[in-house]
Amino acid sequence: MEGLAPAPSAVRSPSLALSASPTELAWIAALCDASDDAPRHLQQLQALQHQGGRFTDEQEWYPFEVIERGASQVQLGHEREFVICVLLWLQALAQGRASSLDPRLHLDDRAVEIEALPDALRDAVLDAFMAAGY
């Protein structure tokens, strides 16, 4: 129907998201609140890698909280981590996960930062948003 956005589909190029190094995963895990359990987030991020980027029902908070935070903005020197988080976040949305971020607004809000990414990272993000129907 006209005016309706296509349903989100799974991220087609998860290889970048699944190629996160131990250092990148630790950085993402540390995005949790100070009172939260960064080691548990890290363990769940590692599990998510072994699951091919597919979330289980048990992964509602761990690691989704830090993935959503990592996808919310680019931090200088951590561009890959941002892209990894965006790709995993879009995968979670495709699996029906609710998010505090609206993907269409987020793409618009982060457009300048996304355009400033190195070409391969920028293309991965834009391709993933397009594949997801945003």
KEDOMI-599931 format. One record per residue: residue number from 1; chain; x, y, z of N, C-alpha, C, CB in turn. Coordinates in nm, 2 decimals. Glycine has a CB too. Example, Ala and Ser with C-alpha at 12.3 -4.5 7.8 and 13.67 -1.06 7.14 Angstrom:
2
1,A,1.32,-0.57,0.78,1.23,-0.45,0.78,1.32,-0.33,0.78,1.13,-0.45,0.90 .
2,A,1.28,-0.22,0.71,1.37,-0.11,0.71,1.29,0.00,0.79,1.41,-0.06,0.57 .
***
This chain:
134
1,A,0.08,-0.12,0.00,0.00,0.00,0.00,0.09,0.12,0.00,-0.09,0.00,0.12 .
2,A,0.04,0.22,-0.07,0.12,0.35,-0.07,0.12,0.41,0.06,0.05,0.44,-0.18 .
3,A,0.23,0.47,0.10,0.25,0.54,0.23,0.29,0.45,0.34,0.12,0.60,0.27 .
4,A,0.29,0.32,0.32,0.34,0.23,0.42,0.48,0.19,0.39,0.25,0.10,0.43 .
5,A,0.56,0.19,0.50,0.70,0.15,0.48,0.71,0.00,0.47,0.79,0.21,0.60 .
6,A,0.81,-0.05,0.40,0.82,-0.20,0.39,0.86,-0.25,0.53,0.93,-0.24,0.29 .
7,A,0.82,-0.37,0.56,0.86,-0.43,0.68,1.01,-0.45,0.69,0.79,-0.57,0.70 .
8,A,1.07,-0.42,0.81,1.21,-0.44,0.82,1.25,-0.58,0.79,1.26,-0.40,0.96 .
9,A,1.36,-0.60,0.73,1.42,-0.73,0.70,1.55,-0.75,0.77,1.43,-0.76,0.55 .
10,A,1.60,-0.87,0.78,1.72,-0.89,0.85,1.84,-0.82,0.78,1.75,-1.04,0.86 .
11,A,1.94,-0.78,0.85,2.05,-0.71,0.79,2.12,-0.81,0.70,2.15,-0.66,0.91 .
12,A,2.15,-0.77,0.58,2.20,-0.86,0.48,2.35,-0.88,0.49,2.17,-0.81,0.34 .
13,A,2.42,-0.79,0.55,2.57,-0.80,0.55,2.62,-0.80,0.70,2.64,-0.69,0.47 .
14,A,2.59,-0.91,0.77,2.63,-0.91,0.91,2.77,-0.93,0.93,2.55,-1.02,0.98 .
15,A,2.85,-0.96,0.83,2.99,-1.00,0.85,3.07,-0.89,0.92,3.06,-1.02,0.71 .
16,A,3.04,-0.76,0.89,3.11,-0.66,0.97,3.07,-0.66,1.11,3.08,-0.52,0.91 .
17,A,2.94,-0.68,1.14,2.90,-0.68,1.28,2.95,-0.80,1.35,2.74,-0.69,1.28 .
18,A,2.98,-0.91,1.28,3.03,-1.03,1.35,3.18,-1.03,1.35,2.98,-1.15,1.27 .
19,A,3.24,-0.93,1.29,3.39,-0.93,1.29,3.45,-0.85,1.41,3.44,-0.88,1.16 .
20,A,3.37,-0.81,1.50,3.41,-0.72,1.61,3.53,-0.79,1.69,3.30,-0.69,1.71 .
21,A,3.63,-0.72,1.71,3.74,-0.77,1.79,3.70,-0.78,1.94,3.87,-0.69,1.77 .
22,A,3.78,-0.85,2.02,3.76,-0.85,2.16,3.76,-0.71,2.22,3.86,-0.94,2.23 .
23,A,3.85,-0.63,2.17,3.87,-0.49,2.22,3.74,-0.41,2.19,3.99,-0.43,2.17 .
24,A,3.69,-0.43,2.07,3.57,-0.36,2.03,3.45,-0.40,2.11,3.54,-0.38,1.88 .
25,A,3.44,-0.53,2.13,3.33,-0.58,2.21,3.33,-0.53,2.35,3.33,-0.74,2.21 .
26,A,3.45,-0.53,2.41,3.47,-0.48,2.55,3.43,-0.33,2.56,3.62,-0.50,2.60 .
27,A,3.47,-0.25,2.45,3.43,-0.11,2.45,3.28,-0.10,2.45,3.50,-0.04,2.33 .
28,A,3.21,-0.17,2.36,3.07,-0.17,2.35,3.01,-0.21,2.49,3.02,-0.26,2.24 .
29,A,3.05,-0.32,2.55,3.00,-0.36,2.67,3.01,-0.26,2.78,3.07,-0.49,2.72 .
30,A,3.12,-0.18,2.78,3.14,-0.08,2.88,3.05,0.04,2.86,3.28,-0.03,2.87 .
31,A,2.96,0.05,2.76,2.86,0.16,2.75,2.75,0.15,2.84,2.81,0.16,2.60 .
32,A,2.74,0.04,2.92,2.63,0.03,3.02,2.65,0.13,3.13,2.63,-0.12,3.07 .
33,A,2.54,0.14,3.21,2.54,0.23,3.33,2.65,0.18,3.42,2.40,0.23,3.40 .
34,A,2.70,0.27,3.50,2.81,0.23,3.60,2.76,0.12,3.69,2.85,0.36,3.67 .
35,A,2.63,0.12,3.73,2.58,0.02,3.82,2.55,-0.11,3.75,2.46,0.08,3.89 .
36,A,2.56,-0.12,3.62,2.52,-0.23,3.55,2.64,-0.33,3.54,2.47,-0.20,3.41 .
37,A,2.62,-0.44,3.47,2.71,-0.55,3.47,2.78,-0.56,3.33,2.64,-0.68,3.50 .
38,A,2.89,-0.48,3.31,2.96,-0.48,3.18,3.01,-0.62,3.15,3.08,-0.38,3.19 .
39,A,3.07,-0.70,3.24,3.11,-0.84,3.20,2.99,-0.92,3.15,3.17,-0.91,3.32 .
40,A,2.87,-0.90,3.20,2.76,-0.98,3.15,2.72,-0.93,3.01,2.64,-0.97,3.24 .
41,A,2.73,-0.80,2.98,2.71,-0.75,2.85,2.81,-0.81,2.75,2.71,-0.59,2.85 .
42,A,2.94,-0.81,2.80,3.04,-0.86,2.71,3.02,-1.01,2.68,3.18,-0.85,2.78 .
43,A,2.98,-1.09,2.78,2.95,-1.23,2.76,2.84,-1.25,2.66,2.92,-1.30,2.89 .
44,A,2.74,-1.16,2.67,2.62,-1.17,2.58,2.66,-1.12,2.44,2.51,-1.10,2.63 .
45,A,2.75,-1.03,2.43,2.79,-0.98,2.29,2.87,-1.09,2.23,2.88,-0.85,2.31 .
46,A,2.95,-1.16,2.30,3.03,-1.28,2.25,2.93,-1.39,2.21,3.13,-1.33,2.35 .
47,A,2.83,-1.41,2.29,2.73,-1.51,2.25,2.66,-1.47,2.12,2.63,-1.53,2.36 .
48,A,2.63,-1.35,2.11,2.56,-1.30,1.99,2.65,-1.32,1.87,2.53,-1.15,2.01 .
49,A,2.78,-1.30,1.88,2.87,-1.33,1.76,2.85,-1.48,1.73,3.01,-1.30,1.80 .
50,A,2.86,-1.57,1.82,2.85,-1.71,1.80,2.71,-1.75,1.74,2.88,-1.79,1.92 .
51,A,2.61,-1.67,1.77,2.48,-1.69,1.72,2.46,-1.63,1.58,2.37,-1.64,1.81 .
52,A,2.56,-1.58,1.52,2.55,-1.52,1.39,2.47,-1.39,1.38,2.48,-1.62,1.29 .
53,A,2.47,-1.32,1.50,2.40,-1.19,1.51,2.25,-1.20,1.53,2.42,-1.12,1.38 .
54,A,2.20,-1.32,1.55,2.06,-1.34,1.58,2.04,-1.34,1.73,2.01,-1.48,1.52 .
55,A,1.95,-1.25,1.77,1.92,-1.24,1.92,1.82,-1.35,1.96,1.85,-1.10,1.94 .
56,A,1.84,-1.39,2.09,1.75,-1.48,2.15,1.65,-1.40,2.24,1.82,-1.60,2.23 .
57,A,1.54,-1.46,2.28,1.45,-1.39,2.37,1.52,-1.35,2.50,1.33,-1.48,2.40 .
58,A,1.61,-1.43,2.54,1.68,-1.40,2.67,1.77,-1.28,2.66,1.76,-1.52,2.72 .
59,A,1.80,-1.23,2.54,1.89,-1.12,2.52,1.82,-0.99,2.51,1.98,-1.14,2.40 .
60,A,1.72,-0.97,2.59,1.64,-0.85,2.59,1.72,-0.73,2.64,1.51,-0.86,2.67 .
61,A,1.78,-0.74,2.76,1.86,-0.63,2.82,2.01,-0.65,2.79,1.83,-0.63,2.97 .
62,A,2.06,-0.77,2.81,2.20,-0.80,2.79,2.21,-0.87,2.65,2.26,-0.89,2.90 .
63,A,2.26,-0.82,2.55,2.34,-0.70,2.54,2.27,-0.59,2.47,2.47,-0.74,2.46 .
64,A,2.14,-0.60,2.45,2.07,-0.50,2.37,2.09,-0.36,2.42,1.92,-0.53,2.36 .
65,A,2.09,-0.34,2.55,2.10,-0.20,2.60,2.23,-0.13,2.55,2.11,-0.21,2.76 .
66,A,2.34,-0.20,2.55,2.47,-0.14,2.51,2.47,-0.13,2.36,2.59,-0.22,2.56 .
67,A,2.41,-0.22,2.28,2.40,-0.21,2.14,2.33,-0.08,2.10,2.34,-0.34,2.08 .
68,A,2.21,-0.06,2.16,2.13,0.05,2.13,2.21,0.18,2.17,2.00,0.05,2.21 .
69,A,2.28,0.18,2.28,2.36,0.30,2.32,2.47,0.32,2.22,2.42,0.28,2.46 .
70,A,2.54,0.22,2.18,2.64,0.23,2.08,2.60,0.28,1.94,2.72,0.10,2.06 .
71,A,2.47,0.24,1.91,2.42,0.29,1.78,2.36,0.43,1.79,2.30,0.19,1.74 .
72,A,2.35,0.48,1.90,2.29,0.62,1.92,2.37,0.73,1.87,2.25,0.64,2.06 .
73,A,2.51,0.72,1.87,2.59,0.83,1.82,2.73,0.77,1.80,2.60,0.94,1.92 .
74,A,2.80,0.84,1.71,2.94,0.81,1.68,3.03,0.88,1.78,2.98,0.85,1.53 .
75,A,3.13,0.80,1.83,3.23,0.86,1.92,3.36,0.85,1.85,3.23,0.78,2.06 .
76,A,3.43,0.96,1.84,3.56,0.97,1.77,3.65,0.86,1.81,3.62,1.11,1.80 .
77,A,3.71,0.79,1.72,3.80,0.68,1.74,3.73,0.55,1.76,3.88,0.71,1.86 .
78,A,3.59,0.55,1.76,3.52,0.43,1.78,3.41,0.42,1.67,3.45,0.43,1.92 .
79,A,3.45,0.45,1.55,3.36,0.45,1.43,3.31,0.31,1.40,3.42,0.51,1.31 .
80,A,3.41,0.21,1.41,3.37,0.07,1.38,3.27,0.02,1.48,3.50,-0.02,1.38 .
81,A,3.29,0.06,1.61,3.20,0.01,1.71,3.06,0.07,1.69,3.25,0.06,1.85 .
82,A,3.05,0.19,1.64,2.92,0.25,1.61,2.85,0.17,1.50,2.94,0.40,1.56 .
83,A,2.93,0.14,1.39,2.87,0.06,1.28,2.83,-0.08,1.32,2.97,0.06,1.16 .
84,A,2.91,-0.14,1.40,2.88,-0.27,1.45,2.75,-0.27,1.53,2.99,-0.33,1.54 .
85,A,2.74,-0.17,1.62,2.61,-0.15,1.70,2.49,-0.12,1.61,2.63,-0.04,1.80 .
86,A,2.51,-0.04,1.51,2.40,-0.01,1.42,2.35,-0.13,1.35,2.44,0.10,1.31 .
87,A,2.45,-0.21,1.29,2.41,-0.33,1.22,2.34,-0.43,1.31,2.53,-0.40,1.16 .
88,A,2.39,-0.45,1.44,2.32,-0.54,1.53,2.19,-0.49,1.58,2.41,-0.56,1.65 .
89,A,2.18,-0.36,1.59,2.05,-0.29,1.63,1.95,-0.31,1.52,2.07,-0.14,1.66 .
90,A,1.98,-0.29,1.40,1.89,-0.31,1.29,1.85,-0.46,1.28,1.95,-0.27,1.15 .
91,A,1.94,-0.55,1.31,1.91,-0.69,1.31,1.80,-0.72,1.42,2.03,-0.78,1.34 .
92,A,1.82,-0.66,1.54,1.73,-0.68,1.65,1.59,-0.62,1.61,1.78,-0.61,1.78 .
93,A,1.59,-0.51,1.54,1.46,-0.45,1.50,1.39,-0.55,1.40,1.48,-0.31,1.44 .
94,A,1.47,-0.60,1.31,1.41,-0.70,1.21,1.36,-0.82,1.28,1.52,-0.74,1.11 .
95,A,1.41,-0.85,1.40,1.36,-0.97,1.47,1.24,-0.93,1.56,1.47,-1.03,1.56 .
96,A,1.19,-0.80,1.55,1.08,-0.76,1.63,1.11,-0.69,1.76,0.99,-0.87,1.65 .
97,A,1.23,-0.66,1.79,1.27,-0.60,1.91,1.23,-0.45,1.91,1.42,-0.61,1.94 .
98,A,1.17,-0.41,2.02,1.13,-0.27,2.04,1.26,-0.19,2.08,1.02,-0.25,2.15 .
99,A,1.26,-0.06,2.03,1.37,0.03,2.06,1.33,0.17,2.10,1.47,0.03,1.94 .
100,A,1.41,0.23,2.18,1.38,0.37,2.21,1.41,0.46,2.10,1.45,0.41,2.34 .
101,A,1.49,0.41,2.00,1.53,0.49,1.88,1.44,0.46,1.77,1.68,0.46,1.85 .
102,A,1.39,0.56,1.70,1.31,0.54,1.58,1.41,0.53,1.46,1.21,0.66,1.56 .
103,A,1.41,0.42,1.39,1.52,0.41,1.28,1.51,0.52,1.18,1.50,0.28,1.22 .
104,A,1.40,0.56,1.14,1.39,0.67,1.03,1.44,0.80,1.09,1.24,0.68,0.98 .
105,A,1.40,0.84,1.20,1.45,0.96,1.26,1.60,0.95,1.29,1.37,0.99,1.39 .
106,A,1.64,0.83,1.34,1.78,0.81,1.37,1.87,0.83,1.25,1.80,0.67,1.44 .
107,A,1.83,0.77,1.14,1.90,0.79,1.01,1.92,0.94,0.98,1.84,0.71,0.90 .
108,A,1.81,1.01,0.99,1.81,1.15,0.96,1.90,1.23,1.06,1.67,1.21,0.96 .
109,A,1.88,1.20,1.19,1.96,1.27,1.30,2.11,1.24,1.29,1.91,1.22,1.43 .
110,A,2.15,1.12,1.24,2.29,1.09,1.24,2.35,1.10,1.10,2.31,0.94,1.28 .
111,A,2.27,1.16,1.00,2.31,1.17,0.86,2.45,1.23,0.84,2.21,1.25,0.78 .
112,A,2.48,1.34,0.91,2.61,1.41,0.90,2.72,1.32,0.95,2.61,1.54,0.97 .
113,A,2.70,1.25,1.06,2.80,1.16,1.12,2.82,1.04,1.03,2.76,1.12,1.26 .
114,A,2.71,0.99,0.98,2.72,0.87,0.89,2.80,0.90,0.76,2.58,0.81,0.86 .
115,A,2.77,1.02,0.70,2.84,1.06,0.58,2.99,1.08,0.61,2.78,1.19,0.53 .
116,A,3.03,1.12,0.73,3.17,1.14,0.76,3.24,1.01,0.79,3.18,1.23,0.88 .
117,A,3.18,0.90,0.80,3.25,0.77,0.82,3.33,0.74,0.70,3.14,0.66,0.85 .
118,A,3.44,0.66,0.72,3.51,0.60,0.61,3.42,0.53,0.52,3.62,0.51,0.66 .
119,A,3.45,0.53,0.39,3.36,0.49,0.28,3.30,0.35,0.31,3.43,0.48,0.15 .
120,A,3.38,0.25,0.35,3.33,0.11,0.37,3.23,0.11,0.49,3.45,0.02,0.40 .
121,A,3.26,0.18,0.59,3.17,0.19,0.71,3.04,0.26,0.68,3.24,0.25,0.83 .
122,A,3.05,0.37,0.61,2.93,0.45,0.57,2.84,0.36,0.48,2.98,0.58,0.49 .
123,A,2.91,0.30,0.38,2.83,0.21,0.29,2.76,0.10,0.36,2.92,0.16,0.18 .
124,A,2.83,0.04,0.46,2.77,-0.07,0.54,2.64,-0.02,0.61,2.87,-0.13,0.64 .
125,A,2.65,0.10,0.67,2.54,0.15,0.74,2.42,0.18,0.65,2.58,0.28,0.82 .
126,A,2.45,0.25,0.54,2.35,0.29,0.45,2.28,0.17,0.38,2.40,0.39,0.34 .
127,A,2.37,0.08,0.34,2.31,-0.05,0.28,2.22,-0.12,0.38,2.43,-0.14,0.24 .
128,A,2.26,-0.12,0.51,2.18,-0.19,0.61,2.05,-0.12,0.63,2.26,-0.20,0.74 .
129,A,2.05,0.01,0.64,1.92,0.08,0.65,1.83,0.06,0.53,1.95,0.23,0.67 .
130,A,1.89,0.06,0.41,1.81,0.04,0.29,1.75,-0.10,0.29,1.90,0.07,0.17 .
131,A,1.84,-0.20,0.32,1.79,-0.34,0.32,1.68,-0.36,0.42,1.91,-0.43,0.35 .
132,A,1.68,-0.28,0.53,1.58,-0.29,0.63,1.45,-0.21,0.60,1.63,-0.25,0.77 .
133,A,1.46,-0.14,0.49,1.34,-0.07,0.45,1.33,0.07,0.50,1.22,-0.14,0.48 .
134,A,1.44,0.13,0.55,1.43,0.26,0.60,1.50,0.35,0.51,1.50,0.27,0.74 .
***
